[in-house]
Amino acid sequence: MKLSNRDLGALGEDFAATWLVKNGYQILDRNWRGERVELDIVARQNRTLVFVEVKTRRSNTSGYPAEAITPEKLARLKSAALQWLAAHQISVAGLRIDVMALLFDGSKFQVTQIRDIQ
């Protein structure tokens, strides 16, 4: 049975959250909705707050997953990050936005983490 795009995305986000925890991150929030944008994962790595955008694809046929982060999407992510910060009282030493680019072949994920996208 082939996963729908929505189910594939949810599976990818679950995988990314688990991967982050296994790699020393603390998950603070998932699927947080701000004004006209959603943050997939908000995590803390030591004293750095990390906003993680998860992009999951079955193949690179339509481009690499991270290529979906256009300048407009990045601007919305930055806006959402500021909205999240305004809604939460949290002390951090730094902030960054990462992309978790996932390729799923039907049985396993290939993971690429792109840190601190600009």
matplotlib code that plots the C-alpha trace (Angstrom):
import matplotlib.pyplot as plt

x = [0.0, 1.4, 1.4, -0.5, 1.6, 0.1, 0.9, 4.4, 4.9, 3.7, 5.9, 8.9, 8.2, 7.9, 11.2, 12.9, 11.8, 13.1, 16.3, 16.8, 16.3, 18.7, 21.2, 21.0, 18.1, 15.2, 11.9, 10.0, 7.1, 5.7, 3.4, 3.1, 0.8, 1.5, -0.1, -0.2, 2.7, 3.5, 6.7, 7.3, 9.6, 11.0, 13.9, 16.8, 20.4, 22.3, 21.4, 20.5, 16.9, 16.4, 13.4, 13.4, 11.6, 11.1, 10.8, 10.1, 10.1, 10.0, 12.7, 14.7, 12.7, 11.0, 14.1, 15.8, 13.6, 15.5, 14.9, 11.3, 12.7, 12.3, 13.2, 9.5, 9.2, 12.3, 10.8, 7.6, 9.7, 11.6, 8.3, 6.9, 10.1, 9.6, 5.9, 6.9, 9.5, 6.9, 4.5, 7.0, 9.2, 12.5, 16.1, 18.5, 22.0, 21.3, 18.7, 18.9, 16.6, 17.5, 16.1, 15.7, 15.6, 14.4, 14.2, 12.0, 12.3, 9.4, 11.3, 14.0, 14.9, 18.0, 18.6, 20.3, 20.4, 21.1, 22.0, 21.4, 19.8, 20.0]
y = [0.0, 3.4, 6.1, 9.3, 12.5, 13.6, 10.2, 10.3, 13.8, 12.7, 9.6, 11.8, 14.2, 11.4, 9.9, 13.3, 13.9, 10.5, 11.1, 14.5, 13.0, 10.2, 12.9, 14.9, 17.3, 18.0, 18.4, 21.4, 21.6, 19.9, 21.2, 24.6, 26.9, 30.6, 33.1, 31.5, 29.1, 26.0, 25.0, 21.2, 20.8, 23.2, 21.7, 22.6, 21.5, 22.4, 26.2, 26.7, 26.8, 25.0, 25.4, 22.3, 22.2, 18.6, 17.8, 14.2, 12.8, 9.4, 10.3, 13.2, 13.0, 16.4, 17.8, 17.3, 17.8, 20.8, 22.6, 23.2, 25.8, 28.9, 32.4, 33.0, 29.8, 30.8, 34.2, 32.5, 30.2, 33.2, 34.9, 31.8, 31.4, 35.0, 34.3, 31.1, 33.1, 35.7, 33.0, 31.2, 32.3, 30.6, 31.5, 30.4, 31.4, 31.1, 30.4, 28.7, 27.1, 23.7, 21.5, 17.8, 16.5, 12.9, 10.4, 7.4, 4.3, 2.5, 0.8, 3.2, 6.9, 8.6, 11.7, 15.0, 17.7, 21.1, 23.4, 27.1, 27.8, 31.5]
z = [0.0, -1.0, 1.6, 0.8, 0.6, 4.0, 5.6, 4.2, 5.6, 9.1, 9.0, 8.0, 10.9, 13.4, 12.1, 12.2, 15.8, 16.9, 15.0, 16.7, 20.2, 19.4, 18.4, 21.6, 20.9, 23.3, 21.4, 22.8, 20.3, 17.2, 14.5, 16.2, 14.2, 14.0, 11.7, 8.3, 8.9, 10.9, 12.6, 12.1, 15.1, 17.7, 19.6, 21.9, 21.3, 24.4, 24.8, 21.1, 20.0, 16.7, 14.4, 12.1, 8.8, 7.7, 4.0, 3.0, -0.5, -2.1, -4.7, -6.1, -9.4, -8.6, -7.0, -3.7, -0.6, 0.6, -2.7, -1.4, 0.9, -1.2, -0.1, 0.6, 2.7, 4.6, 5.3, 6.7, 8.8, 10.3, 11.0, 12.7, 14.8, 16.0, 16.8, 18.7, 20.7, 21.5, 22.8, 25.0, 27.8, 27.1, 27.7, 24.9, 23.8, 20.1, 17.4, 14.1, 11.4, 10.1, 7.3, 7.7, 4.1, 4.1, 1.2, 1.9, -0.2, 1.3, 4.1, 5.3, 5.4, 4.1, 6.2, 5.4, 8.0, 6.7, 9.7, 10.0, 6.6, 5.6]

ax = plt.figure().add_subplot(projection="3d")
ax.plot(x, y, z, "-o")
ax.set_aspect("equal")
plt.show()
